[in-house]
Amino acid sequence: MKILKKDFVEETTESYCAKGHKLSSGTAYFMRDRGGNIHYGGKQCAELHGTNNVSDVPDLTKSLVSLKQGESGTSSGASQKTTSEKNERSTAISYLLLREELLKDFSLKNRRLSFEKLKEYYNYYKENDDLTESQIKHIINIESFSKKNINSKLSLKNLSTCHAYRFILNRTFYYLEKKNNDKGIAFILSLRSHLLRKCSLTLEQIEGLKRWIQYLPNDLRNAKLRDFEYEHNK
């Protein structure tokens, strides 16, 4: 099977490799079989059944760090740069998926994140399952230009953090709804609305969220979310 990406899944999702085993971290490798069906698994499962290398696929979960896996939650521009230099293809695809698919309902200053040239590359990627070297280079340049000259919130790091926070907000909403906790539900909905319009949450909102993530299952509750970019237009 081809490993497509690493992304978020509901923590009740069953692993392809172990019947009954749930992917409690809320993250999984997405694997597509010959029939076009998508299966989910952890790293070992993907390495066992994938025809491509797990290190080469886009990882859209970097802003939600599972402490269970012994990873550091420290946000680092240097580490992000190293990752980009090491594998520009996965970096470019991650940025493409975030702006043209995963965060297509987000906006900044009342403008959607979609960009005409990125949409063109996205359609090419969906049709060909790959990008050309020139497209990869251009996407990397678009990301660099966007965060430096348009808005720092358009950086790969910040958009990844938006993706992670929405996942956590959606899962928190799910558990609060099961408890019929109207006060918590209203607060989570207000945060989600702000996130979609601003591509960040305020420090006060993040502090307030801590009260409600206690309703999440253990692995998600103890995961660390990375910081947003708060710098606005230059």
N, C-alpha and C positions, 0 to 999 in steps of 0.2 A: 504493500500500500504506500501511497505517497503521503508524506507528512506535510501538511499545508501550513500550519502555524501552531503556536501555543497561545491559548486564549482562555477567557473565563468561561466556566460552566457552573450550573447549579451544583452545590456541594453534595447533592443526592444522586448525581450522575454516576452510573455504573461503569467501571473500567472494562474495556474490551478484553483485557487479559485475565481478569479474575471475576468470575460470576459472583455477584453479591458484594463485591468490594466497591465502596463508594469513594469518589475522588473528593475527599473532605476538604482539601485545600482550596477548592473552588477554581482550580486551574487544570488544564489538560492539553495534551497534544491532539490536534485534529488530524485524523488519518482518513484518506479517501480510498475506497477499494475500487476494483475494476468496474463495478456496477454503478459507481458514483455515490455510494452510500458513505456517510461520515461516521467514523467510530472515534472513541475518546479513550485516552490512556495516559498514564504517567510516563516519565522519561524512559524507564527500562522497557515498558511496553512498546513505546515508539521505536526504540532502538532495535527491539526484537522483530517487529513487523514492518518497519518503514524501509523503503527502498532508497531513501536519501538520508543525509546526516542531520540529526536533530540540531546541531550547532549552526546549520545553514538556514533554518526556517525562521521567519519573523516571530519574535516573542513580544506579545502585546500585554503581558502581565507584569512587566518589570517594576511598575509603580506600586504593586501590592506584594510585599515581601513576606513570605511565610517563615516565621521564626522557628517553626517546627522542623524546617529543612536546614536550619543552621545557617541561614543567609544573613548578611548584614543589611540593615535597613537604611544605611547612610546614603543620602543622595549625593552624587558626586558628578560634577560636570566633566571631570577628567575621565572617570570610568565610562561615561556616555561617549566621550570622544574616542576612547580606545575601542569601544564596541563598534562605532561607526567605521573606524579605519580598518578594523579586522574583517568586517563583513558588510560592505556597503549595500549589497543586494538585499539582505534581510532588513537593513535599516530603511532603505528606500521603500520596500514593500510595506513595512510597518507604517510609515508616514502616509503612504498612499491609502491604505486601508482605513486609517484613522480619519483622514480628512474627507474621503469620498464614500465611506461605507459606515463605519462604526459610529462616527460622530456627525453624521449628515444632518441631524436635527439640532446641532449646537450652532451658536452664532457668537460673533464679536461685533459690538457696535452695530447691531441689527443687520449684520451681513453673515450669510451662511459661510461655513468653512470651505465648501467646495470651490475649486479653482479650475477654470476652463482647461488649462494644459494638464493639470493633474487628472481631471475627468477623462481626458483623452488617453492618458497613460493607464488609468484604471480600467477602461474598456478594453484596451490592448491586453492588459494582464489577465483579465477575466476570460478573454478569448484564447490566449496563447499559453496561459499558465506560467508566464515568465516575462521578463523585461529585457530589453537590449542594454548593452553597456552604456550607450549614450543616454538612454532614458534614465538609467540608474544615476548617472552623474548629474543629470539635469534635476532630478528630484532632490538629490542631496543639496544641490545649489539653491533650489527653491526653499527648502527648509531653512538653510543658513540665512538667505536673504530675508525671508519672512520674519524670523525671530529678531533679526538685527535692525531691520528697516521698517517693518510694518507693526508688529506687536510681538513681544517676547512670549506671549501666551500661545503663539503659533509654533513654538518649538516642539520637537518630538517628545521631549521630556514632559512638558506640560500637558500635551494632548494625551499622552499615556496616563498621566495622573488623572485627568478628567475621566478617562475610560475606566480606571480603577475605582474612582469615587462613585461613579454612577452604578457600577456593579455592586458596591457595598451598600449604597443607598437603596437600590432595588431589593437586595436580599434583606436589609433591615425592614423595609416596608412590608415585605412578605411575612416576616415573623410578627411584626406589630399588628398586621391585619388579622393574623390567626388568633391573636390575643385580644382583638377588638379594642386596641389601645388608640382611641381617637386623637388624644393629645400628641402622642408620638407620631402617628400617621400624618397629622397636619404639619408637624415640624419637618419631617422627612420630605414631604411634598414641597414645602417652601424651599428647602435646600436644593432639591432636584431642579426646581424651576430656576433658581439663581444660577446653578451650575450650567444649565443649558444656555443661559443668556450671557454669562460672564466668563465662562471657561475657567472658573476658579471659585473657591469658597473663601469667605473671610476667616481670619483667625478665630473670631468669636463663634462663627458657625461651626467650625471644626471642633472647637472646645465643647460646644453644645451637643454635637453628634456623639461624643463619648458616652453620654448618658444612655443613648438608645442602642448603641452597638452591643451592649450587654445582652441584648435579646438574641444575638447571633450565636450559631454553634461555635464551639471552642476554637477550632482552627481559624475561622474567619475573624472571630473576636480578638484573637491574639496576633493577627497579622499586622504589619506596619505599613501605613500608607506614606508615600513620599510627598514632598512639599510641592505646592504650586509655584509657578512663576508669578510674582506680583508686580513686576515692572511693566508699565504701560508704554504706549507709543513714545518713541524718541523724537 
